[in-house]
Amino acid sequence: MNRKRSSVWNHLSIKSNTIAKCGYCPQEVSYSGGSTGNLIRHLKTKHIGVHLNRQLREQRDNVVLAQENEPTAEEKLLAQENEDDPIAVTPSNAENAKNIDDVPSSSNVQNQPTLLNYISSVATQRTATVSSASSMPVVSTVTSLSSQTSMSSYIIASKPISISKSKAIDQQITRFIVNHFHPFSLVEQVEFRKLIKMLVPNYTVPTRKTVANSLLMQMYESVYQKVKLDVQNVSAVSITTDAWTSTNNQSFMSVTVHFINSDTQLCSRLLGCFSFTERHTSDELSKFLLSVVNDWGLENMVAAAVTDNAANIKSAIKNNGWRHISCFAHVLNIAVQKGLESVHPIIAKVKGIVEYFKRSTLALNKLKNLLQQMRCEQLKLIQDCKTRWNSTFHMIQRILKVKDSVLATLAVTNNELNNITSQEWQLLSQCCNVLSIFNDVTEEVSAEKIVTISKVVLYYGFLDEHLTSNIYKNDTLHEVEKMATEIQNVLRAYFGNLEDKDVVAQSIIPDPRFKKQGFSSDSKFLVAKTVLSRKLQSIRIGTENTAAGPSTANPQTAQTATTSLLWKTFDNKVNSLIGQNNPTVAGIVELDKYLAETLIPRSMDPLQWWSERKHIYPRLFEVVKRRLCIPATSVPSERVFSKAGQVLTDFRSRLTTDRVEKIVFVQCNLK
């Protein structure tokens, strides 16, 4: 066995004298006795689409053999010229031409003389000889020869690309397919292959099965190991989860994990978008979530789980002994949907107008022309979705902006729909004013890369105050007042005791933007401070306390000063005052010192502030890692399903659930 020549070693690596490791799967294959047959058998059975690249070597051998059997280019040229040229080619010249025509190695092609250079020199000599023998001018043949393709360019064009470059292109094509939701059959489309042929002529495009069975699996294993490495060194995580049903009636469960890494950055990762075929009972959901967390080695690290308010998932979280946080955006959706029922008749009229313009191309074109004539912005009407309240808000907001153009168009095309009174237009305007703050809160609280859990109490306070002011306005219409009252009642039912939850309260104080100002009252703050102080007293920090910064003194001198009887009494007295040897006192001192610092600007990242002070307040920083990693919503899981919906479309409904899981996992975690 020649290990350097065998193409099988392009796909496996040597682990020992008798064992090789596959480059596409974790399996180890034996090759005892020096035979590669077992290795080739593994590739053909487990990785069907993998090419062994033997055809490339055969192609090179065939090229060399053909070059040896066929007459060389200069022999053909000189033989043709000798028929009319009295100057014959000497044996020495022919021998030199033969030597130059030998196929050079790929690394020395540019350094060796080409056939064109040799023939040019011969032509120059012939021209000089003929010129001296006759006074007639002789036309040089160099110009005609220079238009011919050189042998070096032919050899370079036929040279196959390296294995490393081929693998890099394979990976990039796979990333392109996964990240942009393309089907695997893209690699078999004629125009795509033509494009790759133009860019990399010697590259062999992988087949659809190769991409799906080998390249995707290889990328999945690589991304999986990176995510595993990211979450293995964290001290606390939070999770979000949600359920989704695909277009072909397949049920999926997504689980995302959120944590603060060693660089004090908030990170989010997808643990998986799993096919869930069991009944959605609390017991089954509890077992499923626990198995996912255990598979990733995150048991005893879950600080909280954020979900919607369905009874089965709340019970499942409770069965696993985790703290449950209700999705803030989900509660807002419930509250606003309840309030919109009060103005449903007018909403239905607006929806009818929007649907008419969506159906009628004539009416839509007239609206566009009218907007252009009035020099207004070309805005399209927005159709709402019954499951998302903010789509209704955007529908109302948009039709108010193009109100005059819409009414003018309806007067010409369909006057029956022009049935909204002036008072109803005023009602729509007031509804839009009431709901605008809800839209702002929904967008901000749904952020995934910033700290949001410490803001929920403030959000609720802003919304409640906004609703109260609109309810008691003198010019507020009765329907709008009723809508605001309904929304306020739902919010108070869900968020009335929000500050009494330890997880929420303990996330406000460690946020240097809010601290005491994040609570609705001083009494709520004092209760939260007392609970947090007890928690800090139970946190044990290692003996290497770097709160005072690194010491530059001689270690031997410092040790002598510490153990000296002269300073022993003094050191003990000072340590008792600052709590060096007493965790209870140290936690209280640390909290008081932190609260004495000034607030940072609201736009500043609190984790950046903590990155610079985590050694000054080590106990509080442990609380930060357990609390500020919790998102205020379960929107991260819903975003996973938005991507899964683009993967599992009507045109790709035959994708297996296992393949969908891997595509979505790679797409969400590939950076």
C-alpha positions in Angstrom: 0.0 0.0 0.0 1.3 3.4 -1.0 -0.3 5.8 1.4 0.7 8.8 -0.5 -0.8 7.6 -3.8 -4.0 6.0 -2.5 -6.9 8.4 -3.0 -8.7 6.8 0.0 -6.5 8.8 2.4 -8.0 12.0 1.1 -11.1 11.0 3.1 -9.6 9.2 6.1 -6.8 10.0 8.5 -4.4 7.6 10.2 -5.0 7.2 13.9 -2.7 4.2 14.6 -0.9 1.5 12.7 -4.1 -0.5 12.1 -6.9 2.1 12.6 -8.1 5.0 10.4 -10.7 7.6 11.3 -13.3 8.6 8.8 -13.4 12.3 7.9 -17.2 12.4 7.5 -18.4 10.4 10.5 -17.0 9.5 13.9 -16.5 5.8 12.9 -13.0 4.2 13.1 -12.1 1.7 10.4 -9.5 -1.1 10.5 -6.9 -1.4 7.7 -4.7 -4.1 9.3 -2.5 -5.9 6.7 -1.9 -2.8 4.7 -5.0 -3.2 2.5 -7.3 -0.2 1.8 -10.2 -2.4 0.7 -11.9 -2.1 4.1 -11.6 1.7 3.9 -13.0 1.9 0.4 -15.9 -0.4 1.4 -16.7 2.0 4.3 -16.8 5.0 2.0 -19.0 3.2 -0.6 -21.5 1.9 1.9 -21.7 4.8 4.4 -20.9 7.8 2.2 -22.3 6.9 -1.2 -21.8 10.3 -2.8 -18.1 10.6 -2.0 -15.8 10.4 -5.0 -12.4 8.8 -4.4 -10.8 11.1 -7.1 -9.3 8.1 -8.9 -10.7 9.3 -12.2 -8.5 12.4 -11.9 -5.3 10.3 -11.8 -6.6 8.2 -14.7 -7.3 11.3 -16.6 -3.8 12.6 -16.1 -2.3 9.2 -17.1 -4.4 9.2 -20.3 -3.3 12.8 -21.2 0.4 11.8 -20.8 -0.1 8.6 -22.8 -1.8 10.5 -25.6 1.0 13.0 -25.7 3.6 10.3 -26.0 1.8 8.5 -28.9 0.8 11.5 -31.0 3.3 13.6 -33.0 4.4 16.7 -31.2 3.2 20.1 -32.3 6.6 21.3 -33.7 7.0 18.1 -35.6 3.7 18.7 -37.4 4.5 22.3 -38.0 8.0 21.7 -39.3 7.0 18.8 -41.5 4.4 21.1 -43.2 6.9 23.9 -43.7 9.6 21.5 -45.1 7.4 20.8 -48.1 7.9 24.4 -49.4 11.0 25.4 -47.4 14.4 24.4 -48.6 15.8 24.7 -45.2 15.5 21.3 -43.5 15.3 20.7 -39.8 18.6 19.3 -38.5 18.6 16.3 -36.2 19.9 18.4 -33.3 17.0 20.8 -33.7 14.5 18.0 -33.8 16.0 16.5 -30.7 15.8 19.8 -28.9 12.2 20.2 -29.9 11.4 16.7 -28.5 13.1 17.5 -25.2 11.2 20.8 -24.8 7.9 19.1 -25.6 8.2 16.8 -22.6 5.4 17.4 -20.2 6.8 19.3 -17.2 5.6 19.0 -13.6 2.9 21.3 -12.4 5.3 23.2 -10.1 7.8 24.0 -12.9 5.5 24.9 -15.8 6.2 28.6 -15.7 10.0 28.2 -15.2 10.7 25.9 -18.3 10.9 27.2 -21.9 7.8 26.7 -23.9 7.4 25.3 -27.4 6.5 28.7 -28.8 9.8 30.2 -27.7 11.7 27.4 -29.4 9.8 27.6 -32.7 10.2 31.4 -32.7 13.9 31.1 -32.4 14.0 28.6 -35.3 11.8 30.9 -37.4 14.1 33.8 -36.7 17.1 31.8 -37.9 15.3 30.7 -41.0 14.4 34.3 -41.8 17.9 35.5 -41.5 19.2 32.7 -43.8 16.7 33.3 -46.5 17.3 37.1 -46.3 21.0 36.6 -46.9 20.5 34.3 -49.8 17.9 36.4 -51.7 17.1 40.0 -51.8 13.4 39.3 -51.7 11.7 40.2 -48.3 10.7 37.3 -46.2 7.6 37.6 -43.9 8.3 36.3 -40.3 6.1 33.5 -39.0 6.4 34.6 -35.4 3.1 36.6 -35.7 1.1 33.6 -36.8 2.7 31.3 -34.2 2.0 33.6 -31.3 -1.8 33.2 -31.9 -1.6 29.5 -31.1 -2.2 28.1 -27.6 1.0 27.3 -25.8 1.7 23.9 -24.3 2.0 25.4 -20.8 -1.5 26.8 -20.9 -2.9 23.5 -22.0 -1.2 21.7 -19.2 -2.4 24.2 -16.6 -6.0 24.0 -18.0 -6.0 20.2 -17.6 -4.5 20.2 -14.2 -7.0 19.1 -11.5 -7.4 21.4 -8.5 -6.0 20.3 -5.1 -8.0 18.3 -2.7 -8.0 21.0 0.0 -9.4 23.6 -2.5 -12.0 21.2 -3.7 -13.1 20.5 -0.1 -13.2 24.3 0.6 -15.5 24.8 -2.4 -17.7 21.9 -1.3 -18.1 23.5 2.1 -18.9 26.9 0.7 -21.6 25.5 -1.6 -23.1 23.7 1.3 -23.1 26.9 3.4 -24.8 28.7 0.5 -27.5 26.1 0.2 -28.2 25.9 4.0 -28.0 29.7 4.8 -30.2 30.8 1.9 -32.7 27.9 2.1 -31.9 26.5 -1.4 -32.8 22.9 -2.3 -30.1 20.3 -2.6 -31.0 19.9 -6.3 -29.4 23.3 -6.9 -26.0 21.6 -7.6 -27.6 19.6 -10.4 -29.2 22.5 -12.2 -27.6 23.2 -15.6 -27.1 26.9 -15.2 -25.5 26.5 -11.8 -23.0 24.0 -13.2 -22.2 26.3 -16.0 -21.5 29.1 -13.6 -19.1 26.9 -11.5 -17.5 25.7 -14.7 -16.7 29.2 -15.7 -15.3 30.1 -12.3 -13.4 26.9 -11.6 -13.1 24.8 -14.8 -11.4 21.8 -13.1 -13.8 21.6 -10.2 -16.2 18.7 -10.1 -19.6 19.8 -8.7 -20.9 17.3 -6.0 -24.2 15.6 -6.6 -27.4 16.2 -4.7 -26.9 13.0 -2.7 -23.3 14.0 -1.9 -24.4 17.3 -0.4 -27.3 15.8 1.5 -25.7 12.7 2.8 -22.0 13.7 3.3 -21.4 17.4 3.2 -24.3 18.4 5.3 -23.5 15.7 7.9 -19.9 16.9 8.0 -21.0 20.5 8.5 -23.5 19.4 11.1 -20.8 17.6 13.1 -18.5 20.6 13.0 -21.2 23.1 14.1 -22.4 20.7 16.8 -18.9 20.5 18.3 -18.6 24.3 18.3 -21.9 24.7 20.1 -20.8 22.0 22.6 -17.6 23.8 23.3 -19.5 27.1 23.8 -21.9 25.8 26.4 -19.6 23.4 28.3 -17.8 26.1 30.4 -20.8 28.2 31.5 -22.1 28.3 35.1 -25.8 29.1 34.3 -28.1 29.1 31.3 -31.7 29.9 30.5 -33.8 28.2 27.9 -36.8 29.0 25.7 -39.0 26.5 24.0 -42.1 26.4 21.7 -44.0 24.1 19.4 -44.7 24.3 15.7 -46.6 22.3 13.1 -45.2 22.3 9.6 -47.1 22.5 6.3 -47.2 18.7 6.0 -48.6 18.3 9.6 -45.3 17.4 11.3 -44.9 18.6 14.9 -41.6 20.2 16.0 -40.2 21.5 19.3 -37.4 24.0 19.5 -35.1 24.6 22.4 -32.8 27.5 22.6 -30.2 28.2 25.3 -28.9 31.6 26.5 -25.8 32.3 28.6 -23.1 34.8 29.4 -19.7 33.6 28.1 -16.2 34.1 29.5 -16.0 37.4 27.6 -19.1 38.7 29.4 -21.2 38.6 26.2 -24.8 37.5 26.0 -24.9 34.4 23.6 -27.8 32.4 22.2 -27.6 29.0 20.6 -30.1 26.5 19.2 -29.9 23.2 21.0 -32.2 21.7 18.4 -35.4 21.8 16.4 -36.7 18.3 17.2 -39.5 16.3 15.6 -42.0 15.6 18.4 -44.4 12.8 17.8 -45.7 12.3 21.3 -48.8 13.8 22.8 -48.3 17.3 24.1 -49.0 16.5 27.7 -47.1 18.0 30.6 -45.4 14.6 31.4 -44.2 14.1 27.8 -43.0 17.6 27.4 -41.2 17.4 30.8 -39.4 14.2 29.7 -38.5 15.7 26.4 -37.0 19.0 27.8 -35.1 17.1 30.5 -33.6 14.7 28.0 -32.5 17.6 25.8 -30.8 19.5 28.7 -29.1 16.3 29.9 -27.8 15.5 26.4 -26.0 18.8 26.3 -24.7 18.4 29.9 -26.7 21.4 31.2 -28.4 19.6 34.1 -28.5 21.7 37.3 -27.6 24.8 35.3 -31.0 26.0 34.1 -31.7 29.3 35.9 -35.2 29.7 34.2 -37.3 28.6 31.3 -39.2 31.1 29.2 -42.4 29.9 27.4 -45.9 31.0 26.6 -48.7 30.6 29.1 -50.1 27.3 27.9 -51.0 25.1 30.9 -49.2 22.0 29.6 -45.8 23.6 29.1 -46.0 25.6 32.4 -46.7 22.3 34.2 -43.8 20.6 32.4 -41.4 23.3 33.5 -42.6 23.0 37.1 -42.2 19.2 37.0 -38.5 19.6 36.1 -38.0 22.0 39.1 -37.2 25.0 36.9 -38.4 28.5 37.4 -40.9 29.6 34.8 -41.0 33.0 33.2 -44.0 34.0 31.0 -43.2 35.3 27.6 -43.7 39.1 27.8 -44.6 39.4 24.1 -47.1 36.6 24.3 -49.0 38.4 27.2 -49.0 41.6 25.2 -50.5 39.8 22.2 -53.2 38.3 24.4 -54.0 41.7 26.0 -54.1 43.6 22.7 -56.1 41.0 20.9 -58.7 41.1 23.7 -58.9 44.9 23.4 -59.2 44.9 19.6 -62.5 43.0 20.0 -64.1 46.2 21.1 -63.4 47.9 17.8 -63.9 44.8 15.6 -66.5 46.3 13.3 -64.3 49.1 12.1 -61.3 46.8 11.8 -63.4 44.5 9.6 -64.1 47.5 7.2 -60.5 48.3 6.9 -59.6 44.7 6.3 -62.2 44.5 3.5 -60.7 47.6 1.8 -57.2 46.1 2.0 -58.3 42.7 0.7 -60.0 44.5 -2.3 -56.8 46.2 -3.3 -54.9 42.9 -2.9 -57.3 41.2 -5.3 -57.9 43.9 -7.9 -54.9 44.8 -10.1 -57.0 47.6 -11.7 -57.6 49.3 -8.3 -54.0 48.8 -7.2 -52.7 50.4 -10.4 -55.0 53.4 -10.0 -53.9 53.8 -6.4 -50.2 53.8 -7.5 -50.9 56.3 -10.2 -52.8 58.6 -7.9 -50.0 58.4 -5.3 -47.6 59.4 -8.0 -49.7 62.3 -9.2 -50.1 63.6 -5.7 -46.3 63.2 -5.2 -46.8 60.9 -2.2 -44.6 58.1 -1.1 -45.4 54.8 -2.9 -46.7 52.8 0.1 -48.4 49.4 -0.2 -51.4 48.5 2.0 -50.6 45.9 4.7 -52.9 42.9 5.4 -53.1 41.8 9.0 -52.6 38.3 10.5 -55.1 37.2 13.1 -52.4 35.6 15.3 -50.2 38.8 15.5 -51.8 41.9 16.9 -49.0 44.2 15.6 -49.9 43.3 12.0 -53.4 44.8 12.7 -51.6 47.9 14.1 -49.5 48.2 10.9 -52.6 47.8 8.7 -54.3 50.7 10.5 -51.2 52.9 10.5 -50.6 52.4 6.8 -54.2 53.1 5.6 -54.2 56.3 7.7 -51.1 57.4 5.8 -52.7 56.9 2.3 -56.2 57.7 3.4 -56.9 60.4 0.8 -55.6 58.3 -2.1 -57.5 55.2 -1.0 -60.8 57.1 -0.8 -60.3 58.7 -4.2 -59.5 55.4 -5.8 -62.5 53.7 -4.2 -64.8 56.5 -5.4 -63.9 55.4 -9.0 -63.5 51.7 -8.7 -65.7 50.4 -5.9 -67.7 53.1 -4.1 -69.5 50.4 -1.9 -66.4 50.0 0.2 -66.1 53.7 0.8 -68.3 53.3 3.9 -66.0 54.5 6.7 -67.4 57.6 8.4 -65.4 60.5 9.6 -66.0 59.5 13.2 -64.7 56.0 12.4 -61.6 57.5 10.8 -61.1 59.4 14.1 -61.6 56.2 16.0 -58.9 54.5 13.9 -56.5 57.4 14.6 -57.0 57.1 18.4 -56.6 53.3 18.2 -53.3 53.8 16.4 -52.1 56.3 19.1 -53.0 53.9 21.9 -51.3 50.9 20.3 -48.1 52.6 19.1 -46.4 52.2 22.4 -47.2 48.5 22.4 -45.5 48.1 19.1 -42.4 49.9 20.4 -42.3 47.7 23.5 -42.8 44.5 21.5 -39.9 45.3 19.2 -37.5 46.2 22.0 -38.4 43.3 24.3 -38.0 40.8 21.5 -34.3 41.6 21.1 -32.0 38.6 21.5 -28.5 40.1 21.9 -29.2 42.6 24.6 -30.4 42.2 28.3 -34.2 42.5 28.5 -35.3 40.7 31.6 -34.4 43.7 33.8 -36.7 46.0 31.8 -40.0 44.1 32.1 -41.2 45.9 35.3 -40.5 49.3 33.7 -42.2 48.2 30.5 -45.3 47.3 32.4 -45.3 50.6 34.3 -45.0 52.6 31.1 -47.9 50.6 29.5 -50.2 50.9 32.5 -49.6 54.6 32.8 -50.1 55.1 29.0 -53.4 53.3 29.1 -54.6 55.2 32.2 -53.9 58.5 30.5 -55.9 57.5 27.4 -58.8 56.2 29.4 -59.4 59.4 31.2 -58.8 61.8 28.3 -61.8 64.0 27.6 -61.8 63.5 23.8 -61.3 59.7 23.9 -64.1 57.9 22.1 -66.1 55.3 24.0 -64.9 52.4 21.8 -61.2 53.4 22.3 -61.8 53.8 26.1 -63.3 50.3 26.2 -60.4 48.9 24.3 -57.8 50.5 26.6 -59.7 49.2 29.7 -59.8 45.7 28.4 -56.0 45.7 27.6 -55.2 47.2 31.1 -57.2 44.5 32.9 -55.4 41.7 31.1 -52.0 43.2 31.8 -52.7 43.7 35.5 -53.9 40.1 35.8 -50.6 38.8 34.4 -48.1 41.5 35.6 -49.7 42.8 38.8 -47.2 40.9 41.0 -44.3 40.9 38.6 -41.9 42.4 41.1 -42.7 39.7 43.6 -40.9 37.1 41.5 -37.4 36.6 42.8 -35.9 36.0 39.3 -37.3 39.3 38.0 -36.5 41.3 41.1 -32.9 39.9 41.3 -32.3 40.9 37.7 -33.2 44.5 38.2 -30.7 45.4 41.0 -27.6 44.0 39.2 -28.4 46.0 36.1 -26.2 49.2 36.6 -28.7 51.1 34.4 -31.6 50.8 36.8 -30.8 49.4 40.4 -33.3 51.0 42.7 -34.9 53.1 39.9 -36.1 49.9 38.2 -38.8 49.3 40.9 -42.2 50.8 41.1 -41.7 51.7 44.8 -39.1 51.9 47.6 -40.8 49.1 49.5 -40.5 46.7 46.5 -36.8 47.6 46.2 -36.1 47.0 49.9 -37.7 43.5 49.8 -35.7 42.6 46.7 -32.5 43.9 48.2 -33.0 41.8 51.4 -33.6 38.7 49.3 -30.5 39.4 47.1 -28.4 40.1 50.2 -29.2 36.7 51.6 -28.3 35.1 48.3 -25.0 36.9 48.2 -24.1 35.6 51.6 -24.5 32.0 50.4 -22.2 32.5 47.5 -18.6 31.3 48.1 -15.8 32.8 46.2 -12.3 31.2 46.0 -9.4 32.5 48.1 -7.9 34.3 45.1 -9.9 37.5 45.6 -8.7 40.0 43.1 -11.0 42.8 44.2 -8.1 45.0 45.1 -6.3 44.3 41.9 -3.1 42.2 41.2 -0.4 42.5 43.8 3.1 43.6 42.7 4.8 43.0 46.0 7.3 40.2 46.5 5.4 37.0 47.5 7.9 36.1 50.2 7.7 39.6 51.7 3.9 39.6 51.6 3.7 36.2 53.3 6.1 37.3 56.0 4.0 40.4 56.6 0.8 38.4 56.8 2.1 35.8 59.3 4.1 38.2 61.3 2.9 38.5 65.0 3.5 42.2 64.7 0.7 42.7 62.2 -1.5 39.7 63.0 -3.9 41.6 65.3 -4.1 44.5 63.0 -4.8 42.3 59.9 -7.5 40.4 61.7 -9.2 43.7 62.7 -9.2 45.1 59.2 -10.4 41.8 57.6 -13.3 41.7 60.0 -14.3 45.2 59.0 -14.2 44.6 55.2 -15.6 41.1 55.5 -12.5 39.4 54.1 -13.0 36.3 56.2 -16.7 36.5 56.7 -18.9 35.7 53.6 -21.9 37.3 55.3 -20.3 40.6 55.9 -18.5 40.5 52.5 -21.8 40.0 50.6 -23.4 43.0 52.4 -20.4 45.2 51.9 -20.2 44.3 48.2 -23.9 45.1 47.6 -23.7 48.4 49.4 -20.6 49.4 47.6 -22.2 48.5 44.2 -25.4 50.4 45.0 -23.4 53.5 45.9 -22.0 53.8 42.4 -23.8 56.1 40.0 -26.1 54.8 37.3 -24.8 54.3 33.8 -26.6 55.7 30.7 -29.6 53.6 29.6 -28.2 53.1 26.1 -25.0 51.5 27.5 -24.5 47.8 27.6 -24.6 46.6 31.2 -22.5 43.5 30.4 -19.7 45.8 29.2 -19.8 47.6 32.5 -19.7 44.2 34.3 -16.8 43.1 32.2 -14.7 45.8 33.7 -15.9 45.2 37.3 -16.5 41.5 37.6 -13.4 41.2 39.9 -14.5 44.1 42.1 -17.9 42.5 42.8 -17.3 38.8 42.3 -20.4 37.6 44.3 -22.7 40.0 42.4 -21.2 38.9 39.1 -22.3 35.3 39.9 -25.8 36.6 40.2 -25.4 38.5 37.0 -24.5 35.3 35.1 -27.6 33.6 36.5 -30.1 36.4 36.0 -29.2 38.7 33.1 -28.9 35.7 30.7 -32.7 35.2 30.9 -34.6 36.6 27.9 -37.9 38.4 28.5 -39.6 36.5 25.7 -39.7 33.1 23.9 -39.2 34.9 20.6 -35.9 33.1 19.9 -37.7 29.8 19.6 -40.3 31.4 17.3 -37.6 32.7 15.1 -36.3 29.2 14.7 -39.7 28.2 13.3 -39.6 31.1 10.9 -36.5 29.6 9.4 -37.9 26.1 9.6 -40.9 27.3 7.6 -38.5 28.4 4.8 -36.8 25.0 4.8 -39.9 22.8 4.8 -42.0 24.4 2.1 -44.5 22.9 -0.2 -41.8 22.3 -2.8 -39.5 20.5 -0.2 -42.2 18.7 1.7 -40.4 15.3 1.1 -37.5 16.3 3.3 -37.2 13.8 6.2 -37.5 15.2 9.8 -34.0 14.1 10.5 -32.7 16.2 7.6 -34.8 19.2 8.6 -33.5 19.1 12.1 -29.9 19.2 10.9 -30.5 21.9 8.3 -32.2 24.2 10.9 -29.5 23.5 13.5 -26.7 24.4 11.1 -28.6 27.4 9.8 -29.2 28.9 13.2 -25.8 28.2 14.7 -23.5 28.7 11.7 -21.6 31.9 12.2 
